[in-house]
Amino acid sequence: MAYKIGEVAKLLGISSETVRYYEREGVIQSQKIDQESGYRYYEALDINALMRVRMYRNYGFTLQEAKEMLNTCTLEEIAERLAEKKTELQAAVAWNERLLACADRMIEIHRSAAEMLWKCRIEESPAMFRFCYQIQDQLIDDPEIQKRVQAWTVKMPVVMPTPFFAKDDILAGNKNFALGLCVMAEDADFLRIDPQARGIEYVPSQLCVHTAISAQAGELLHCGLFQHVLQYMEAHQLELAGDAIGRTVSTLHRSTTQERFHQIWLPFTNKKTGFQ
């Protein structure tokens, strides 16, 4: 039996142009072209070949790889390629599962930032690994750090931007800050973070005053944004005990401006007891 291109396309749920594309690529070959009508005809074996190629493509093989597996590979070679692809698929599944977990976390982060904007409460900060790549508005000129930025950026949103503010700058109200990238401690093994690598710092979880702040377009982050936190600490007889760490939540682009939102944690001691 010979089948018109439209019949093949309808059976497989693809367009006639897709069938022509596979023919141009050498996957199938029409057995006959009607000289009067120009109709192309295909055999059942061509339909089976198209099904097999689509199966390989669904695994993630390229068209060239699918052609080779269809036309030139032995059974053992096909098995080896499938085993390699299985490893790739397992890695992709693990990554997607991590993305799902990050999606849950990002939902909570955004809702929490909206709730806590310019407000304060006491809570445990998240444990994280971080490194700095920018001080003020200047990138750090270090090839190793720049290479790490590239390697970590492709892992977003498991990786997040993180602002940093030194204790002395906060107390003095200076306009100093640093930016970096961070990985939550629970994701570190998955991303194979080397805690001994130069520049990487582990920030443990600790009891902090938590807040959320925002900055408009053209406005650099600065320590003056924490006056409400210092006032909260003073009212509750607390004292800033260390540097502030944070996570950049989101950037909202508007027609005339841009606004950046950050979660911040500031460690403290109790003035009465000295408890940290």
KOLDOTOR-839774 format. One line per 10 residues: number of its first residue (from 1); for each residue x, y, z of N, C-alpha, C. Coordinates in nm, 2 decimals. Layout:
// KOLDOTOR-839774
NUM> X:Y:Z:X:Y:Z:X:Y:Z ~ ... .
// end
This chain:
// KOLDOTOR-839774
1> 0.08:-0.12:0.00:0.00:0.00:0.00:0.09:0.13:0.00 ~ 0.04:0.23:-0.07:0.11:0.35:-0.07:0.01:0.46:-0.02 ~ 0.07:0.56:0.05:-0.02:0.66:0.12:0.03:0.80:0.08 ~ -0.07:0.88:0.06:-0.04:1.02:0.02:0.02:1.09:0.15 ~ 0.09:1.20:0.12:0.15:1.27:0.23:0.05:1.32:0.33 ~ -0.07:1.36:0.28:-0.17:1.41:0.37:-0.22:1.30:0.46 ~ -0.23:1.18:0.41:-0.27:1.07:0.49:-0.17:1.03:0.60 ~ -0.04:1.04:0.56:0.06:1.01:0.66:0.06:1.12:0.77 ~ 0.05:1.25:0.73:0.05:1.35:0.82:-0.07:1.34:0.92 ~ -0.19:1.31:0.87:-0.30:1.30:0.95:-0.29:1.19:1.05 .
11> -0.24:1.07:1.01:-0.22:0.96:1.09:-0.13:0.99:1.21 ~ -0.02:1.06:1.18:0.08:1.09:1.29:0.06:1.22:1.36 ~ -0.04:1.29:1.32:-0.07:1.42:1.39:0.03:1.53:1.37 ~ 0.09:1.53:1.25:0.19:1.63:1.21:0.14:1.70:1.08 ~ 0.21:1.80:1.04:0.18:1.87:0.92:0.25:1.80:0.80 ~ 0.19:1.83:0.68:0.26:1.78:0.56:0.40:1.83:0.55 ~ 0.42:1.96:0.59:0.55:2.02:0.58:0.65:1.95:0.66 ~ 0.60:1.90:0.78:0.69:1.82:0.87:0.74:1.69:0.80 ~ 0.64:1.63:0.73:0.68:1.51:0.65:0.78:1.54:0.55 ~ 0.76:1.65:0.48:0.85:1.69:0.37:0.99:1.72:0.43 .
21> 0.99:1.78:0.55:1.12:1.81:0.62:1.20:1.69:0.65 ~ 1.13:1.59:0.70:1.20:1.46:0.73:1.24:1.39:0.60 ~ 1.17:1.41:0.50:1.22:1.36:0.37:1.34:1.43:0.32 ~ 1.34:1.56:0.33:1.46:1.64:0.29:1.58:1.60:0.37 ~ 1.56:1.57:0.50:1.67:1.53:0.59:1.71:1.39:0.57 ~ 1.65:1.31:0.48:1.69:1.18:0.45:1.64:1.07:0.55 ~ 1.54:1.11:0.63:1.48:1.01:0.72:1.39:0.91:0.65 ~ 1.31:0.96:0.56:1.23:0.87:0.47:1.25:0.92:0.33 ~ 1.19:0.84:0.24:1.20:0.87:0.10:1.07:0.83:0.03 ~ 1.01:0.93:-0.03:0.88:0.89:-0.10:0.91:0.79:-0.21 .
31> 0.82:0.69:-0.22:0.84:0.58:-0.32:0.80:0.62:-0.46 ~ 0.71:0.72:-0.46:0.65:0.75:-0.60:0.60:0.89:-0.59 ~ 0.62:0.96:-0.70:0.56:1.09:-0.72:0.47:1.09:-0.84 ~ 0.35:1.12:-0.83:0.26:1.12:-0.94:0.29:1.24:-1.03 ~ 0.33:1.21:-1.16:0.38:1.31:-1.24:0.27:1.41:-1.28 ~ 0.15:1.37:-1.28:0.04:1.46:-1.32:0.00:1.54:-1.20 ~ -0.03:1.48:-1.09:-0.08:1.55:-0.98:0.03:1.61:-0.88 ~ 0.15:1.55:-0.89:0.26:1.59:-0.80:0.25:1.53:-0.66 ~ 0.15:1.44:-0.64:0.13:1.37:-0.51:0.25:1.28:-0.48 ~ 0.29:1.28:-0.35:0.40:1.20:-0.31:0.34:1.08:-0.23 .
41> 0.39:0.96:-0.25:0.33:0.85:-0.18:0.44:0.78:-0.10 ~ 0.40:0.73:0.02:0.49:0.66:0.11:0.43:0.53:0.15 ~ 0.52:0.44:0.19:0.49:0.30:0.23:0.47:0.30:0.38 ~ 0.42:0.18:0.43:0.40:0.16:0.58:0.53:0.17:0.65 ~ 0.64:0.12:0.59:0.77:0.13:0.65:0.82:0.27:0.67 ~ 0.78:0.36:0.59:0.81:0.50:0.61:0.74:0.56:0.73 ~ 0.61:0.52:0.74:0.54:0.56:0.86:0.60:0.51:0.99 ~ 0.64:0.38:0.99:0.71:0.33:1.11:0.84:0.40:1.14 ~ 0.91:0.44:1.03:1.04:0.51:1.05:1.01:0.64:1.11 ~ 0.91:0.71:1.07:0.87:0.84:1.13:0.84:0.83:1.27 .
51> 0.76:0.72:1.31:0.73:0.70:1.45:0.85:0.67:1.53 ~ 0.94:0.59:1.48:1.07:0.56:1.55:1.15:0.69:1.57 ~ 1.16:0.77:1.47:1.24:0.90:1.48:1.17:0.99:1.59 ~ 1.04:1.00:1.59:0.98:1.08:1.69:1.00:1.03:1.83 ~ 1.01:0.90:1.84:1.04:0.84:1.97:1.17:0.88:2.02 ~ 1.27:0.87:1.93:1.41:0.91:1.96:1.42:1.06:2.00 ~ 1.35:1.14:1.92:1.35:1.28:1.94:1.28:1.31:2.08 ~ 1.18:1.24:2.12:1.12:1.26:2.25:1.21:1.23:2.36 ~ 1.31:1.14:2.34:1.41:1.12:2.44:1.51:1.23:2.45 ~ 1.51:1.32:2.35:1.60:1.43:2.35:1.72:1.41:2.25 .
61> 1.72:1.31:2.17:1.82:1.30:2.07:1.80:1.40:1.96 ~ 1.91:1.44:1.90:1.90:1.53:1.78:1.85:1.45:1.66 ~ 1.81:1.52:1.56:1.76:1.45:1.44:1.87:1.37:1.38 ~ 1.99:1.42:1.38:2.10:1.35:1.32:2.13:1.22:1.40 ~ 2.12:1.23:1.53:2.14:1.11:1.62:2.03:1.01:1.59 ~ 1.90:1.06:1.58:1.79:0.97:1.55:1.81:0.90:1.42 ~ 1.86:0.97:1.32:1.88:0.91:1.18:1.99:0.80:1.20 ~ 2.09:0.83:1.27:2.20:0.73:1.29:2.14:0.60:1.36 ~ 2.06:0.62:1.46:2.00:0.51:1.54:1.91:0.43:1.45 ~ 1.84:0.50:1.36:1.75:0.43:1.27:1.82:0.36:1.16 .
71> 1.93:0.42:1.10:1.98:0.37:0.98:2.12:0.29:0.99 ~ 2.20:0.33:1.09:2.33:0.28:1.09:2.37:0.21:1.22 ~ 2.31:0.23:1.33:2.35:0.18:1.46:2.31:0.03:1.47 ~ 2.39:-0.04:1.55:2.35:-0.18:1.59:2.26:-0.17:1.71 ~ 2.20:-0.29:1.75:2.12:-0.29:1.87:2.20:-0.25:1.99 ~ 2.32:-0.30:2.00:2.41:-0.27:2.12:2.44:-0.12:2.12 ~ 2.47:-0.06:2.00:2.50:0.08:2.00:2.38:0.16:2.04 ~ 2.26:0.12:2.00:2.14:0.19:2.04:2.12:0.18:2.19 ~ 2.14:0.06:2.24:2.13:0.04:2.39:2.23:0.13:2.46 ~ 2.35:0.15:2.42:2.45:0.23:2.48:2.41:0.38:2.48 .
81> 2.35:0.42:2.36:2.31:0.56:2.35:2.19:0.59:2.44 ~ 2.10:0.49:2.45:1.99:0.51:2.54:2.03:0.51:2.69 ~ 2.13:0.43:2.72:2.18:0.43:2.86:2.24:0.57:2.89 ~ 2.32:0.63:2.80:2.37:0.76:2.82:2.26:0.87:2.83 ~ 2.16:0.85:2.75:2.05:0.95:2.75:1.97:0.93:2.89 ~ 1.96:0.81:2.94:1.90:0.79:3.07:1.96:0.87:3.18 ~ 2.10:0.87:3.18:2.17:0.95:3.28:2.14:1.10:3.26 ~ 2.13:1.14:3.14:2.10:1.29:3.12:1.96:1.32:3.17 ~ 1.87:1.23:3.14:1.73:1.25:3.18:1.72:1.24:3.33 ~ 1.79:1.16:3.40:1.79:1.15:3.54:1.84:1.28:3.60 .
91> 1.94:1.34:3.54:1.99:1.47:3.59:1.89:1.58:3.57 ~ 1.82:1.57:3.45:1.72:1.67:3.42:1.60:1.66:3.52 ~ 1.56:1.54:3.56:1.46:1.52:3.65:1.50:1.57:3.79 ~ 1.62:1.55:3.83:1.67:1.60:3.96:1.66:1.75:3.96 ~ 1.71:1.81:3.85:1.71:1.96:3.84:1.57:2.01:3.85 ~ 1.47:1.95:3.77:1.33:2.00:3.77:1.27:1.98:3.91 ~ 1.30:1.87:3.98:1.25:1.85:4.12:1.30:1.97:4.21 ~ 1.43:2.00:4.19:1.49:2.11:4.27:1.42:2.25:4.23 ~ 1.39:2.26:4.10:1.32:2.38:4.06:1.18:2.39:4.12 ~ 1.11:2.28:4.14:0.98:2.28:4.20:0.99:2.32:4.35 .
101> 1.09:2.27:4.41:1.11:2.31:4.55:1.15:2.46:4.56 ~ 1.23:2.51:4.47:1.26:2.65:4.47:1.14:2.73:4.44 ~ 1.05:2.68:4.35:0.92:2.76:4.32:0.84:2.78:4.45 ~ 0.83:2.67:4.53:0.76:2.68:4.66:0.83:2.79:4.75 ~ 0.96:2.78:4.75:1.04:2.88:4.83:1.02:3.02:4.78 ~ 1.02:3.04:4.65:1.01:3.17:4.59:0.87:3.23:4.61 ~ 0.77:3.14:4.61:0.63:3.19:4.64:0.63:3.25:4.78 ~ 0.69:3.18:4.88:0.69:3.22:5.02:0.77:3.35:5.03 ~ 0.89:3.35:4.96:0.98:3.47:4.97:0.91:3.59:4.92 ~ 0.84:3.59:4.81:0.77:3.70:4.76:0.66:3.75:4.85 .
111> 0.58:3.65:4.90:0.47:3.69:4.99:0.52:3.75:5.12 ~ 0.63:3.69:5.17:0.69:3.74:5.30:0.75:3.88:5.28 ~ 0.81:3.90:5.16:0.87:4.04:5.14:0.76:4.14:5.13 ~ 0.64:4.11:5.07:0.53:4.20:5.06:0.48:4.23:5.20 ~ 0.47:4.13:5.28:0.42:4.14:5.42:0.52:4.23:5.51 ~ 0.65:4.20:5.49:0.75:4.26:5.58:0.81:4.39:5.53 ~ 0.76:4.45:5.42:0.83:4.57:5.36:0.82:4.68:5.47 ~ 0.95:4.72:5.51:0.97:4.83:5.61:0.91:4.79:5.75 ~ 0.89:4.66:5.77:0.85:4.61:5.90:0.96:4.53:5.96 ~ 0.95:4.49:6.09:1.05:4.41:6.16:0.98:4.30:6.24 .
121> 1.05:4.19:6.24:1.02:4.08:6.33:1.14:4.00:6.36 ~ 1.14:3.92:6.47:1.26:3.84:6.51:1.23:3.70:6.45 ~ 1.33:3.65:6.38:1.33:3.51:6.33:1.47:3.46:6.30 ~ 1.48:3.33:6.27:1.60:3.27:6.23:1.63:3.30:6.08 ~ 1.76:3.34:6.06:1.80:3.37:5.92:1.83:3.24:5.85 ~ 1.82:3.23:5.72:1.85:3.11:5.65:2.00:3.09:5.64 ~ 2.05:2.97:5.66:2.19:2.93:5.64:2.22:2.93:5.50 ~ 2.34:2.99:5.46:2.37:3.00:5.32:2.52:3.00:5.29 ~ 2.56:2.97:5.17:2.69:2.99:5.12:2.69:3.11:5.02 ~ 2.78:3.20:5.03:2.78:3.31:4.95:2.92:3.36:4.91 .
131> 2.93:3.44:4.81:3.05:3.51:4.78:3.02:3.65:4.72 ~ 3.11:3.74:4.73:3.09:3.88:4.68:3.15:3.89:4.54 ~ 3.08:3.96:4.45:3.14:3.99:4.32:3.13:4.14:4.29 ~ 3.07:4.22:4.38:3.05:4.36:4.35:3.06:4.44:4.48 ~ 3.14:4.55:4.48:3.14:4.64:4.60:3.09:4.78:4.55 ~ 2.99:4.83:4.61:2.93:4.95:4.56:2.88:4.92:4.42 ~ 2.92:5.01:4.32:2.88:4.98:4.19:2.99:4.93:4.10 ~ 3.09:4.88:4.16:3.21:4.83:4.09:3.22:4.68:4.10 ~ 3.23:4.61:3.99:3.26:4.47:3.99:3.40:4.44:4.04 ~ 3.42:4.33:4.11:3.55:4.29:4.16:3.63:4.23:4.04 .
141> 3.74:4.29:4.01:3.83:4.25:3.90:3.91:4.13:3.94 ~ 3.85:4.01:3.93:3.92:3.89:3.97:3.87:3.78:3.88 ~ 3.95:3.72:3.79:3.90:3.62:3.70:3.84:3.50:3.76 ~ 3.89:3.46:3.88:3.83:3.34:3.95:3.68:3.38:3.99 ~ 3.66:3.50:4.04:3.53:3.54:4.09:3.44:3.55:3.97 ~ 3.49:3.61:3.86:3.41:3.63:3.74:3.36:3.49:3.68 ~ 3.46:3.40:3.68:3.42:3.26:3.64:3.32:3.20:3.72 ~ 3.33:3.22:3.86:3.23:3.17:3.95:3.09:3.23:3.93 ~ 3.09:3.36:3.90:2.96:3.43:3.87:2.89:3.36:3.75 ~ 2.97:3.33:3.64:2.91:3.26:3.53:2.86:3.12:3.56 .
151> 2.94:3.05:3.64:2.90:2.91:3.68:2.77:2.91:3.77 ~ 2.76:3.01:3.86:2.65:3.01:3.95:2.52:3.07:3.88 ~ 2.54:3.17:3.80:2.43:3.23:3.74:2.34:3.14:3.66 ~ 2.40:3.04:3.59:2.32:2.95:3.51:2.23:2.85:3.61 ~ 2.26:2.85:3.74:2.19:2.77:3.83:2.08:2.85:3.90 ~ 2.05:2.97:3.86:1.93:3.04:3.91:1.81:2.97:3.87 ~ 1.70:2.96:3.96:1.68:3.03:4.09:1.73:2.96:4.21 ~ 1.80:2.84:4.19:1.86:2.78:4.31:1.96:2.87:4.37 ~ 2.03:2.94:4.28:2.12:3.05:4.32:2.05:3.18:4.32 ~ 2.07:3.27:4.42:2.00:3.40:4.43:2.10:3.51:4.46 .
161> 2.07:3.63:4.41:2.16:3.75:4.45:2.15:3.77:4.60 ~ 2.25:3.82:4.66:2.25:3.85:4.80:2.33:3.98:4.83 ~ 2.26:4.08:4.89:2.33:4.20:4.94:2.39:4.18:5.07 ~ 2.49:4.26:5.10:2.57:4.25:5.23:2.60:4.39:5.28 ~ 2.58:4.41:5.41:2.60:4.54:5.47:2.68:4.52:5.60 ~ 2.80:4.59:5.61:2.88:4.57:5.73:2.82:4.64:5.85 ~ 2.84:4.58:5.97:2.78:4.64:6.09:2.82:4.78:6.12 ~ 2.95:4.81:6.10:3.00:4.95:6.13:2.94:5.05:6.03 ~ 2.92:5.01:5.91:2.85:5.10:5.81:2.71:5.12:5.84 ~ 2.64:5.02:5.89:2.50:5.03:5.93:2.49:5.13:6.05 .
171> 2.57:5.12:6.15:2.57:5.21:6.27:2.60:5.35:6.23 ~ 2.69:5.37:6.13:2.73:5.50:6.09:2.64:5.56:5.98 ~ 2.55:5.47:5.93:2.47:5.52:5.82:2.54:5.55:5.69 ~ 2.65:5.48:5.67:2.73:5.50:5.55:2.65:5.44:5.42 ~ 2.70:5.49:5.31:2.64:5.44:5.18:2.72:5.32:5.12 ~ 2.76:5.23:5.21:2.84:5.12:5.16:2.76:4.99:5.16 ~ 2.79:4.91:5.06:2.72:4.78:5.05:2.80:4.69:4.95 ~ 2.77:4.57:4.95:2.83:4.47:4.86:2.72:4.38:4.80 ~ 2.74:4.33:4.68:2.65:4.23:4.63:2.72:4.10:4.60 ~ 2.65:3.99:4.61:2.71:3.86:4.58:2.60:3.77:4.53 .
181> 2.64:3.64:4.53:2.54:3.53:4.49:2.55:3.44:4.61 ~ 2.43:3.38:4.64:2.42:3.28:4.75:2.35:3.16:4.71 ~ 2.37:3.05:4.79:2.31:2.92:4.77:2.26:2.88:4.91 ~ 2.14:2.85:4.93:2.09:2.81:5.06:2.16:2.68:5.10 ~ 2.18:2.66:5.23:2.26:2.55:5.28:2.20:2.41:5.23 ~ 2.07:2.40:5.22:2.00:2.28:5.18:2.03:2.25:5.03 ~ 2.07:2.34:4.95:2.10:2.32:4.81:2.25:2.30:4.78 ~ 2.33:2.32:4.88:2.48:2.32:4.86:2.53:2.19:4.80 ~ 2.48:2.08:4.86:2.53:1.95:4.81:2.49:1.92:4.67 ~ 2.36:1.96:4.64:2.31:1.94:4.51:2.39:2.01:4.40 .
191> 2.43:2.13:4.44:2.51:2.21:4.34:2.66:2.19:4.36 ~ 2.70:2.10:4.45:2.84:2.06:4.47:2.92:2.19:4.50 ~ 2.87:2.27:4.60:2.95:2.39:4.64:3.07:2.34:4.72 ~ 3.18:2.40:4.68:3.31:2.37:4.76:3.32:2.48:4.86 ~ 3.30:2.44:4.99:3.31:2.55:5.10:3.45:2.60:5.12 ~ 3.55:2.53:5.07:3.69:2.57:5.09:3.74:2.66:4.98 ~ 3.65:2.68:4.87:3.70:2.76:4.76:3.72:2.91:4.81 ~ 3.82:2.97:4.75:3.85:3.11:4.79:3.73:3.20:4.77 ~ 3.71:3.28:4.87:3.60:3.38:4.86:3.46:3.33:4.90 ~ 3.44:3.20:4.91:3.31:3.15:4.95:3.30:3.15:5.11 .
201> 3.19:3.21:5.16:3.17:3.22:5.30:3.05:3.14:5.34 ~ 3.05:3.07:5.45:2.94:3.01:5.50:2.87:3.10:5.61 ~ 2.75:3.13:5.59:2.68:3.21:5.69:2.58:3.12:5.76 ~ 2.60:3.09:5.89:2.51:3.00:5.96:2.37:3.07:6.00 ~ 2.28:2.99:6.02:2.15:3.04:6.07:2.16:3.10:6.21 ~ 2.10:3.21:6.23:2.10:3.27:6.37:1.98:3.36:6.39 ~ 1.95:3.39:6.51:1.84:3.47:6.55:1.87:3.61:6.51 ~ 1.78:3.67:6.43:1.80:3.81:6.37:1.67:3.89:6.37 ~ 1.69:4.02:6.35:1.57:4.10:6.32:1.56:4.10:6.17 ~ 1.44:4.06:6.12:1.42:4.04:5.98:1.34:4.16:5.93 .
211> 1.37:4.20:5.81:1.29:4.31:5.74:1.30:4.29:5.59 ~ 1.22:4.37:5.52:1.23:4.37:5.37:1.24:4.52:5.34 ~ 1.32:4.55:5.24:1.34:4.69:5.20:1.33:4.69:5.05 ~ 1.32:4.82:4.99:1.31:4.84:4.85:1.40:4.95:4.81 ~ 1.44:4.96:4.69:1.52:5.07:4.63:1.47:5.10:4.49 ~ 1.46:5.23:4.46:1.41:5.27:4.33:1.53:5.27:4.23 ~ 1.49:5.28:4.10:1.59:5.29:4.00:1.68:5.41:4.02 ~ 1.81:5.39:4.00:1.90:5.50:4.02:1.95:5.51:4.16 ~ 1.88:5.44:4.26:1.91:5.45:4.40:1.99:5.33:4.44 ~ 2.12:5.35:4.47:2.20:5.24:4.52:2.16:5.20:4.66 .
221> 2.18:5.07:4.69:2.15:5.03:4.83:2.25:5.11:4.92 ~ 2.20:5.13:5.04:2.28:5.20:5.14:2.23:5.17:5.28 ~ 2.32:5.19:5.38:2.29:5.15:5.51:2.18:5.24:5.58 ~ 2.16:5.35:5.52:2.05:5.44:5.57:1.91:5.38:5.56 ~ 1.90:5.27:5.48:1.77:5.20:5.46:1.73:5.12:5.59 ~ 1.82:5.12:5.69:1.79:5.04:5.81:1.76:5.12:5.93 ~ 1.72:5.24:5.91:1.69:5.32:6.03:1.57:5.27:6.11 ~ 1.48:5.21:6.03:1.36:5.15:6.10:1.40:5.03:6.18 ~ 1.50:4.96:6.14:1.54:4.84:6.21:1.62:4.89:6.34 ~ 1.70:4.99:6.33:1.77:5.04:6.44:1.68:5.09:6.55 .
231> 1.57:5.16:6.50:1.47:5.21:6.59:1.39:5.09:6.66 ~ 1.37:4.99:6.58:1.30:4.87:6.64:1.39:4.81:6.75 ~ 1.52:4.80:6.72:1.61:4.74:6.81:1.62:4.82:6.94 ~ 1.62:4.95:6.92:1.63:5.04:7.04:1.51:5.03:7.13 ~ 1.39:5.02:7.06:1.27:5.01:7.14:1.25:4.87:7.21 ~ 1.32:4.77:7.16:1.32:4.64:7.22:1.45:4.60:7.30 ~ 1.53:4.71:7.32:1.65:4.69:7.40:1.74:4.58:7.34 ~ 1.75:4.59:7.21:1.84:4.51:7.13:1.96:4.59:7.07 ~ 2.06:4.52:7.04:2.18:4.59:6.98:2.24:4.51:6.86 ~ 2.27:4.58:6.76:2.32:4.52:6.64:2.45:4.44:6.67 .
241> 2.46:4.31:6.63:2.57:4.23:6.68:2.66:4.19:6.56 ~ 2.63:4.22:6.44:2.71:4.17:6.33:2.66:4.23:6.20 ~ 2.72:4.18:6.09:2.69:4.23:5.96:2.55:4.18:5.92 ~ 2.49:4.25:5.83:2.36:4.22:5.78:2.37:4.14:5.64 ~ 2.29:4.04:5.63:2.29:3.96:5.51:2.15:3.95:5.45 ~ 2.14:3.93:5.32:2.00:3.93:5.26:1.99:3.85:5.14 ~ 1.87:3.85:5.08:1.84:3.79:4.95:1.77:3.89:4.87 ~ 1.81:3.91:4.74:1.73:3.99:4.65:1.61:3.92:4.60 ~ 1.49:3.97:4.63:1.37:3.90:4.60:1.32:3.91:4.46 ~ 1.32:4.04:4.41:1.26:4.06:4.28:1.29:4.20:4.23 .
251> 1.28:4.22:4.10:1.29:4.36:4.04:1.17:4.38:3.96 ~ 1.10:4.49:3.98:0.98:4.52:3.91:1.01:4.64:3.81 ~ 0.99:4.61:3.69:1.01:4.71:3.59:0.87:4.78:3.55 ~ 0.87:4.91:3.57:0.75:4.99:3.54:0.78:5.08:3.41 ~ 0.68:5.15:3.37:0.70:5.23:3.25:0.80:5.34:3.27 ~ 0.80:5.39:3.40:0.89:5.51:3.43:0.99:5.48:3.53 ~ 0.99:5.37:3.60:1.08:5.34:3.70:1.11:5.20:3.72 ~ 1.19:5.16:3.81:1.23:5.02:3.85:1.24:5.01:4.00 ~ 1.19:4.91:4.06:1.20:4.89:4.20:1.26:4.76:4.23 ~ 1.35:4.75:4.33:1.42:4.63:4.37:1.38:4.60:4.51 .
261> 1.35:4.47:4.54:1.31:4.43:4.68:1.41:4.33:4.73 ~ 1.44:4.35:4.86:1.54:4.26:4.93:1.49:4.22:5.07 ~ 1.51:4.10:5.10:1.50:4.05:5.24:1.63:4.07:5.31 ~ 1.62:4.11:5.44:1.75:4.14:5.51:1.73:4.08:5.65 ~ 1.85:4.02:5.70:1.85:3.97:5.84:1.97:4.04:5.91 ~ 1.94:4.10:6.03:2.04:4.17:6.11:2.05:4.10:6.24 ~ 2.17:4.04:6.28:2.19:3.97:6.40:2.19:4.07:6.52 ~ 2.15:4.03:6.64:2.14:4.12:6.75:2.18:4.05:6.88 ~ 2.21:4.13:6.98:2.23:4.09:7.12:2.12:4.16:7.20 ~ 2.09:4.10:7.32:2.00:4.17:7.41:2.08:4.25:7.50 .
271> 2.05:4.38:7.51:2.12:4.47:7.59:2.12:4.44:7.74 ~ 2.01:4.38:7.78:2.00:4.34:7.93:2.08:4.22:7.96 ~ 2.07:4.11:7.88:2.13:3.98:7.91:2.26:3.96:7.83 ~ 2.28:4.03:7.72:2.39:4.00:7.63:2.36:3.88:7.54 ~ 2.24:3.82:7.55:2.21:3.70:7.48:2.20:3.73:7.33 ~ 2.27:3.64:7.25:2.27:3.66:7.10:2.19:3.56:7.03 .
// end
